[in-house]
Amino acid sequence: MRQIILDTETTGLSAQNGDRLIEFAGVEMIDRRLTGNNLHLFVDPERDIPEEAIAIHGITPEKLKKENAQVFAAVAQQITEYISGAELVIHNASFDVGFLDMEFTRLGMPIVDQITSKVTDTLQMARERYPGQKNSLDALCTRLEVDRSKRVLHGALIDCELLAEVYLAMTRSQFSLVDELVTPNGNSQKQELANYQRLNHEALAVIAPTLTELAEHEAYLAALDKVVSGQCLWRSWEHKGKDLPV
């Protein structure tokens, strides 16, 4: 399962009224594991950047020049290949997808829905899970105890990294412990869990009970037998020779 945690920064709020994309970031996750295969690009918007936008993300024309930002036409194919076939995970997806679709359409290229497998909106997920509460990325980081101390301004890459942690936290209950234990050594998930349990159990010291403790245990079981007017559950497990529950 290949997912791209995606975020953009723009010159303003309206893709339909002349605002343009100025930063793109994607963080790749496969089977709920970050791979390090990230894509981060600054984009020359071919227009001015309003001061109110700069106050939010801190991206100035001077910064774009320093980062050697290229126009979208020069990076469009790179972005398309990066997100192709993946599920996109975006906070307030309609905003970012709207800008990407606008940029792709200007070049006569396929839009997001035509090149990706699915778009998941974490803002919609959060609204369903936490109705009536604030569900901004900052609010979710606080609620889910995700460290955002490095986030001073909005930035596409740092926001992707934070959103990846938020998404994993919000969806963790949907997956078993086995799903979390994916390692690059070639073992299956169940084999990894078995190895983990074996190694940790072997390290435990085994302390045999004393005769006094055994006698007290037997007296306790006898009292349980009287309460249930028969054989207590513990004795039935001992009788079958199974590992006793803890």
BELTAWO-V604800 format. One record per helix or strand. SS is the DSSP state (h for helix, s for strand). FROM is the first residue (numbers start at 1). TO is the last residue. Records with the same first field share a line. If there is no record, write none. Layout:
SS = FROM-TO, FROM-TO
This chain:
s = 2-10, 21-30, 33-34, 39-44, 70-71, 87-90, 118-121
h = 15-17, 51-57, 61-66, 72-83, 93-106, 112-115, 122-129, 137-143, 156-174, 177-180, 189-202, 211-228, 233-240
